[in-house]
Amino acid sequence: MRRRFTVPLLIGASLLVVPATASAHGLVQRSNLPIPEWLFGWAAAIVLVISFVALAALWPNPRMEERPSFKPLPGGAVLGSRPVEILCGAIGVALLIVVFLAGYVGSGVALDNFAPTFILITFWVGLVFASAIFGDVFRAFSPWRAIGRVLPSKGLRPYPEKLGRWPAAVGLLVFTWIELASGWGEDPALLVTAALGYTILTLVAQVVFGVEAWTRHGETFAVYFNLFSRISPFETRDRVVGVRPPLTGLPQLDPVPGTVALLSVMIGTVTFDGLSQGRLWKDLAVDLTDVVTSLGISVTEAPRIVSTTGLLLGVALVALFYRAGIAGAHSVGGGLSAERLRRAFVHSLVPIAMVYVAAHYLTFLLFEGQAIRYLASDPFGQGWDLFGTASAAIDYSFLSQNGAWYAQVGFVVLGHVAALILAHDRALVLYDDAKLAVRSQYWMLAVMVGFTTLALWLLAQAGT
């Protein structure tokens, strides 16, 4: 009886915190919407429930577990050829050198320097969208992989299986700390010094474990962008670029150690970033800073400690939320351990991570990202106009605030529906009884509704 009522209560509790007001990340206000804003939250939850019922009734057998079909593109052999790969790698290395030089010799103000804009917008956000649409493009352009492939060592020792994706998870947490909590992003020289340190560590790891082994599991950005590329309909097989059904790359994800932690970091850090935009966190941060300074910590260091704490709590919140959903799925029976379930369903979190990025950074990329046009014409702050765009300005008018809001809500709903599909298909594989598989997904439905509600609430925080 308790189990029968727990899931509806969880879903109901999630719906209670659906935002009454919301705005796009990076925008302060929106024009009046044609319907009340709180209806978006309810509508999103209803769409998920309807999708769940439809999957239970119309999707009785697994369809996504086998290696997906593949159709080479016209010219796919050329796109995947070694010469093209070498050319892309050379472009990646050249961009890395430009970033280093821009950070050290360019303007000391982040807004006028090529390096922070390229690293934190073009690279960090833009490549997420590029990966989800076009596939694993970063693998071809990665400067670290390109440099590593010309190093003499092919690996001094095998990559330890127990490490899995833990190095990537730790590296991602450190990078997001640099972006969100350290304040280093305001100092171009300091930011590229961190990038230089990462480059050195990556090259050493490639010498020790081999380029491909480290790229596949340890190199933070290669692993990060590869996860998003599994959503894409484009894939490279045997040096041939072709198409596959969307999302079908995700069930092939190997759930090695550290994968759950990596997804928790991916979603949790964006969660904190969204929360930090709102009045709730800003007011709380002031109080926490006062507490930290009362312990004798300097006023300049206290905000960094508070932000670091919030970042870690955001990751922990997501990890615990996912663990709770898995514990619920484990409670329905079926003879599967909680650990096996935790790893089995982790691929369903990738679309959620994708839509969190899309919802919270869409306007950031579309508007502030335009700065790369004029900064690229004068990357070192020498008064150049290499591409004739040095006098370009940011156009804020091509996408309305309401249009951005509709796009963000659409991303959130579609991403969570995709996650439901992936989880449902995997449940049909794990459980012998289809009814038991559906019952296990009551809990995943609660998780998806919770993540949807959290995403919309975070967007609301950004405008308060």
N, C-alpha and C positions, 0 to 999 in steps of 0.2 A: 504493500500500500504506500509506504514512504517513497519507493522508487517511482511509483505511478504519478505522484504529485510533485516530485522534486523537479523534473525537467520543465513542466509548465510554470512552476514558480520561478525557476532560473530565467526562463524567457520573459516572463512578466516583469521580473526585477530589472532585466536589461532594458525593457521598453519604457520603464518609468523614468529612466535618465536620458531618453531621447531628447535632443536639444529643442528648445522652443525657439531659439534664434541661432543663426549660423552665418558665417561669411567665409569667403575663399581665403585660403592661406596667403598672406602677403597683401590682402586688400582690407581696408579698414571698414568700409561699408558697402552695401549693395543697394541698387534700386529696389523698389517694392516689387515683390513677387506676386504673380497672379493668384496664388493660393497660399494659405498660412504655412509658414516654414515648418512648424512641428509635424505637418502631415507627411513631409518627406521621410522623416524617421520612421513613422508608422508604416508608410507605404513600403519602405525598404525591408522592414521586418516581415511584412505580409508577403512580399515577393519571395523572400527566402523560405517561408513556411510553405507557400504554394509550390515552389520548386522542389522542396523536400518531398511533398506528397506526390508530385508528378514522377519524381525519380523512383520512389517506392513502388508506384503502380506500373510505370512504363519502362523501367530499366531493370529487368529481373536477372540479367546475366552480365558478367564483366566484359567490357569491350576495349579497354585501354591498356591491359597488362602486357600484351604481346608487343614485340618490337614493331613500331609503327611502320606503315607503308611509306615508300620513298619514291619520288618521281624526280629525276634530274631535270634541272632547268636548262633551257637552250643556252649554251655557253657556260654551263655549270662547271665543266672540266677546266675551262680557262680561269674562271673566278677562283677555283680552289687549287690552282696550279702553284708549284713552288716559286716561279718568278713573281707572281702576284703577291704571294705571302712574303717574299723578301722585300718587295717594294713597300707593302703595308708596314712591315716591321721597321724599315728605314724611315718612313714618315713618323712612326711612333717615337723612334729615337730622336729624330730632329725636333719634334715637339717637346720632348722632355728636356733637351738642351736649351731650347728657347725659354721654357718655363724657368729653369735654373737661372739663366742669365737675366731674365726679366725681374725675378725676385731680388737679385743682388744689385743690379745696376739701374733698374727702373725706379719709378716714383715710390717713395716710402709710404704713400697713402694707398690703402687697399683698393679703394674705388677707382683709382687712376692707374692701377698696375695690372698688367696682363696675367700674372701668375695666379693670384687669388681667384679671379674671375674664371680662368680656365680650369683650375683644380676643383673649385667648390661648386661651379655651375655646369660648365660645358662637360667636364669629365665626370664628376660625381653624380649629377642628375641626368644630364643629356644621354650618357651611355646606358642608363637604365632603360629609357624609352627605346633607344636604338637596339638594345639587346632583345627586348620583348617583341620588337617588330621585325628586325632583320636577322636575328640569330646571334651567334657568338662572335660578333665583330671584334670584340676586344682581344680575342685570342690572336687574330691576325695582326692587329695594330700594337699589341703589348710591347713596349720598349724593353721591358725586363726579359721577356721571353726571347726577343730578337737578339739582345746582347748575350744572353745565356747560351744561345745556340751556336755562338762563335767561340765560346770559351772551350779550352782544351779538355776539361774534365767532363765525363759523362756520368758522374756520381761516384762518390767514394763509398757509399753504403746504401742499402735499401731503405726506402722510406718506412718508418715504423707504423704498422697498422693501427696501433693503439692511439697514435696521434690524430689520425683521421683528419677532420676539418677543424680541429681545435686551434691550430695556428691562425687559420683564416678568421675564426670567431674572435680571437684575442686581438688580431690586427685590426679588424673592423671596429671593435669597441674602442681601441686606441685612436683610430682615425676620427670616429664620431666625437670622441672626447676633445680632440684637437679642434674640430669644427664647432662644437656646441658649448664647450665648457672652458677651454683653455684660454681663449682670447687670441690665440696665435694667428688666426685668420686675418686679424687687423694689422699684422706685421708681415709684409710680403717676404722679407729676408728670413724671418723665423720660420714661416710656413715652408719655404723651399728648403731650408736646412733640415726640417723634419722629413721632407720628401727625399732629400739626398741620403739621409740616414736610412730610410726605408729601402732605397735603391741598393745601398751597400749590404744591408742584411739579406735582401732578396738574392743578390748575386752570390753571397756566401752560401746561402741555403741551397741554391741551384748547384753549386760546386759539390756540396756534400751529398745531396740526395738525387741530383739529376734534374735537368730542366723540366721535363715533362711530368715527373712525379711531383715536384714541388708546385708546378703550375696547376696540376689537377686537384691537389688537396690543401696545399699550404699557402700559396700566394693569394693574399687577401682579395685583391680586386679581380683576379682571374676567376676565383671561386665565386665571388659575389655576382659578377656579371653573367657567369655561366648559368647560375640558377635562374636568372631572369630569361636567359636565352632559350630555356627549355619550354617557355610559353610560346615561343615563336613558331610559325609554320615553316621557317627556313632552317635547314640543317646541312652540314657538310659531312659526307661519308666518303671515305677513300679518296679524298681530294676532289670530290665532286659536290657542288652546291645544288641542292634540290629542295623539294617541299614535302612536308608531312602534315597530317592533321594537327591543328593547334592543340596545345596542352599535352600532347602525347609524349613529349620528351620528359615530362615530370614523373610519370610512373617508373621510368627507367633510372631514376635517381638512386644511387647506392647510399643507404642510410648509415654511413660509417660514423664512428664516434665523433662528437662535436657538431653534427648536423643540426640537431635540435637546438643546441646552444647558439649556433650561427643564426638560425631563423629567429630565435628569441631576441638576439641583438638587432637584427634587421628591423623587426617590427617595434621593439621596445625603444630604440633610440629615436625613431620617427615619432613614436608616442610622446616621448619627453619633449621633442622639439615642438610638436603641436601644442602641448600643454604650456610650454614656456612662453608661447605667444600671448597667452590670455592673462586676464586680471587675477584669476584665482592663484596661479603660480607666482605671479609678480608680487602680490601681497604677501603670500606665504614666504617667498624668498627673502623679503625684507625682514620678516620676523626671524627667520632662521639665520640670516646674516648677523643680526644683533646677538643671537645666542652664541654663534661661533666667535665673534669678536670679543664677547665677554669672557671667553676662555683664554684670551691673550693672543689670539691670532690676528695678524695685521688686517686692516680694512681692505687692502688690495688682494689679499689671498682668500679672504672669507667668501666672497661671491663665487670664486672658482670651486671651493670646497662644497658649497651648497649646490652648485650646478652639477658637480660630479656625483654627489649623493642622489640628486634627482634623476640623473641619467641611469645610474645603477638600479635605482628603484623601478624605473620604467622597464628595464630589461627583466628584472625579477618578477614584476607584475605579469608580463606576457608569459614568461616561463611557467609561473604558477597557474595562470588561467588555462594554458594548454594542458598542464599536468592534471588539473581538475577535470577537464573534459575527458581525458584518457582514463582517469580513475573511474569516471562514470561509465564509460564504455566497457571497462574491465568488469564492472559490477554486474553486467547482464549475463556473464558466463561465457561459455564457449571454449574454455581451457586454454586461453591465450594469456600470457603474462603481460603485466602492465608495461614492462620494458619493450617487449616486442610490439605492442600496440603503439607505443610512443614513437618508435622508429618507423613503423609501417605507415603512419598517417602524416609524417612530417612534410612530405612533398605537397600536401594540401595547403600548407601555410605559405607557399611561394606566391600564389596569386594574391593572397592577403598582403604580403609584403609589397608586392608590386602596386596594388591600388593605394596602399598607404603612401607610398612615394608619389604616385600620380596625383592623389588628392591634395597632399600637403605641399608639393613642390611644383605643381603645374604652372601657376602664375609666376612663380620665382624663375622658372626656366624661360617661359615665354616673354616675360618683360625684362627682368634684370639680365637674363641671358643674352639679350640683344647687345649688351655692352661689349661683347667679344668682337663685334664687327669693327668698332672704331679702335679698340685696343690692339687688335691684330695688325692694323695699319701702322701702329707705332708701339711695338711691344716693349721697347727699351726706354721709352720716354724721351726720345731724341728729336721730336718734332717732325718725324717722317710721315708719309702718307703712301705706304706701299701699295695699297689696294684701292685707293681713292675713297676710303670710307672714314677717314679720320674725323670728319666733321659730321658724321651721322649722329642721329639722336634716337632715343628710345621712344617707340610708338606705343602708347598705352591704349590706343583707341580701337585696335583691330579686334579685340575680344572684350565684350561687355562684362561687367561684374556679374550680372545674372547668367550670362552664357557660361562664365567660368564656374559658377555654382552648379548649374545643371550638369556640366561635364564632370565635376568632382563627384557629385552624387551618383551619376551614371557609372563612373569608374568603381566606386565603392560597392554598388549593388552587383555589377557584373563580375567583379573579382571574387566576391563571396559566393555567388552562385557557382562559379568555376570551382571554387574550393569544395563546395558541397558535392559537385559531380565527381571530383577526384576522390574524395573520402568515401562516397557511396560505392564507387567502382572497386576501390580497394577492399571495402568491407565484404563485398560479394565474393572476393577471392579468399579472404581470411576465414570466413565462417561457412560451414557446410550448410547451415540452415538459412535460407533467404530471410525468413521472418526474424531470426536472431540478428542477422546483419542489419536489418532496418532498425531494430530496437537499439542496437549499439549506436546508431547514428542520431538517435534522439539527443544524445549528449553532444555530438559534433554540431548538430543544429543549434543547440544552446551556445556553443562556442562561437559559431559563425554570427549569430544574432548579437552576441556580446561584442565581438570585434567590429561589426557594422555600427552598432550603437556608439562604441568608443570612437570610431573614426569620425562620425558625424558630430559627436560632442566636442572632439578636439577642434574640428573646423569652427564650431561655435565659439570655443575659447579664443581662437585667433582674432575674433572680431570684438571681444569684450574689453 
